[in-house]
């Protein structure tokens, strides 16, 4: 699952945002944050689905991703707007 364009980062803040994304990547093993060439923050959540668990797993993945992004977002805003 991918979450695209969580936020856009100005050029002068990209280095600090990458550092924060690296901290988040070290903390959360299943979701990876990255910045694309245009400076947009994105996330990718890797998971294994089977026919038996697709519904429950999809809901769990969305909920976990939301909680993790909710944790990271204020940190990004603090960097971007500082």
Short mmCIF file of the C-alpha atoms (twelve columns), coordinates in Angstrom:
data_MODEL
# 
_entry.id   MODEL 
# 
loop_
_atom_site.group_PDB 
_atom_site.id 
_atom_site.type_symbol 
_atom_site.label_atom_id 
_atom_site.label_alt_id 
_atom_site.label_comp_id 
_atom_site.label_asym_id 
_atom_site.label_seq_id 
_atom_site.Cartn_x 
_atom_site.Cartn_y 
_atom_site.Cartn_z 
_atom_site.pdbx_PDB_model_num 
ATOM 1  C CA . UNK A 1  0.000   0.000   0.000  1 
ATOM 2  C CA . UNK A 2  1.264   3.478   -0.802 1 
ATOM 3  C CA . UNK A 3  0.319   6.795   0.712  1 
ATOM 4  C CA . UNK A 4  1.390   9.554   -1.644 1 
ATOM 5  C CA . UNK A 5  1.923   13.257  -1.144 1 
ATOM 6  C CA . UNK A 6  1.717   13.294  2.637  1 
ATOM 7  C CA . UNK A 7  3.371   16.690  2.393  1 
ATOM 8  C CA . UNK A 8  5.497   18.819  0.065  1 
ATOM 9  C CA . UNK A 9  8.859   19.926  1.346  1 
ATOM 10 C CA . UNK A 10 10.569  23.197  0.400  1 
ATOM 11 C CA . UNK A 11 14.111  22.823  -0.947 1 
ATOM 12 C CA . UNK A 12 15.725  24.452  2.093  1 
ATOM 13 C CA . UNK A 13 14.062  21.953  4.474  1 
ATOM 14 C CA . UNK A 14 14.690  18.719  2.558  1 
ATOM 15 C CA . UNK A 15 17.799  17.703  4.501  1 
ATOM 16 C CA . UNK A 16 16.104  18.014  7.879  1 
ATOM 17 C CA . UNK A 17 12.987  16.212  6.652  1 
ATOM 18 C CA . UNK A 18 15.073  13.324  5.293  1 
ATOM 19 C CA . UNK A 19 16.704  12.990  8.722  1 
ATOM 20 C CA . UNK A 20 13.247  12.801  10.333 1 
ATOM 21 C CA . UNK A 21 12.086  10.250  7.757  1 
ATOM 22 C CA . UNK A 22 15.170  8.151   8.528  1 
ATOM 23 C CA . UNK A 23 14.309  8.233   12.235 1 
ATOM 24 C CA . UNK A 24 10.754  7.140   11.431 1 
ATOM 25 C CA . UNK A 25 12.058  4.354   9.189  1 
ATOM 26 C CA . UNK A 26 14.237  3.082   12.021 1 
ATOM 27 C CA . UNK A 27 11.294  3.162   14.433 1 
ATOM 28 C CA . UNK A 28 8.666   1.595   12.178 1 
ATOM 29 C CA . UNK A 29 9.841   -1.498  10.319 1 
ATOM 30 C CA . UNK A 30 6.832   -2.273  8.110  1 
ATOM 31 C CA . UNK A 31 6.237   1.212   6.742  1 
ATOM 32 C CA . UNK A 32 8.910   3.122   4.882  1 
ATOM 33 C CA . UNK A 33 8.890   6.846   4.321  1 
ATOM 34 C CA . UNK A 34 10.666  8.487   1.413  1 
ATOM 35 C CA . UNK A 35 10.824  11.767  -0.460 1 
ATOM 36 C CA . UNK A 36 10.404  11.746  -4.228 1 
ATOM 37 C CA . UNK A 37 12.237  13.961  -6.733 1 
ATOM 38 C CA . UNK A 38 9.612   16.705  -6.408 1 
ATOM 39 C CA . UNK A 39 10.050  16.876  -2.621 1 
ATOM 40 C CA . UNK A 40 6.823   15.073  -1.736 1 
ATOM 41 C CA . UNK A 41 6.808   12.773  1.278  1 
ATOM 42 C CA . UNK A 42 5.360   9.340   0.588  1 
ATOM 43 C CA . UNK A 43 4.984   6.105   2.512  1 
ATOM 44 C CA . UNK A 44 4.967   2.480   1.490  1 
ATOM 45 C CA . UNK A 45 3.610   -0.314  3.682  1 
ATOM 46 C CA . UNK A 46 4.653   -3.856  2.759  1 
ATOM 47 C CA . UNK A 47 2.460   -6.750  3.757  1 
ATOM 48 C CA . UNK A 48 1.591   -10.280 2.746  1 
ATOM 49 C CA . UNK A 49 -2.028  -11.003 1.991  1 
ATOM 50 C CA . UNK A 50 -3.775  -14.298 1.512  1 
ATOM 51 C CA . UNK A 51 -7.304  -14.933 0.330  1 
ATOM 52 C CA . UNK A 52 -8.301  -15.827 3.885  1 
ATOM 53 C CA . UNK A 53 -7.141  -12.614 5.545  1 
ATOM 54 C CA . UNK A 54 -7.499  -9.891  2.951  1 
ATOM 55 C CA . UNK A 55 -10.407 -7.991  4.563  1 
ATOM 56 C CA . UNK A 56 -9.176  -7.948  8.148  1 
ATOM 57 C CA . UNK A 57 -5.589  -7.332  7.064  1 
ATOM 58 C CA . UNK A 58 -6.509  -4.412  4.829  1 
ATOM 59 C CA . UNK A 59 -8.371  -2.713  7.669  1 
ATOM 60 C CA . UNK A 60 -5.467  -3.328  10.061 1 
ATOM 61 C CA . UNK A 61 -2.946  -1.936  7.588  1 
ATOM 62 C CA . UNK A 62 -4.969  1.237   7.018  1 
ATOM 63 C CA . UNK A 63 -5.409  1.762   10.771 1 
ATOM 64 C CA . UNK A 64 -1.727  1.179   11.545 1 
ATOM 65 C CA . UNK A 65 -0.598  3.408   8.691  1 
ATOM 66 C CA . UNK A 66 -2.893  6.175   9.886  1 
ATOM 67 C CA . UNK A 67 -1.563  5.958   13.453 1 
ATOM 68 C CA . UNK A 68 2.064   6.016   12.276 1 
ATOM 69 C CA . UNK A 69 1.515   8.931   9.893  1 
ATOM 70 C CA . UNK A 70 -0.386  10.789  12.630 1 
ATOM 71 C CA . UNK A 71 2.707   10.377  14.810 1 
ATOM 72 C CA . UNK A 72 5.108   11.612  12.122 1 
ATOM 73 C CA . UNK A 73 3.082   14.462  10.618 1 
ATOM 74 C CA . UNK A 74 3.469   17.002  13.475 1 
ATOM 75 C CA . UNK A 75 7.233   16.418  13.435 1 
ATOM 76 C CA . UNK A 76 7.346   17.174  9.716  1 
ATOM 77 C CA . UNK A 77 5.214   20.293  10.179 1 
ATOM 78 C CA . UNK A 78 7.519   21.539  12.914 1 
ATOM 79 C CA . UNK A 79 10.488  21.235  10.548 1 
ATOM 80 C CA . UNK A 80 8.742   22.706  7.524  1 
ATOM 81 C CA . UNK A 81 7.193   25.677  9.315  1 
ATOM 82 C CA . UNK A 82 10.114  26.450  11.644 1 
# 
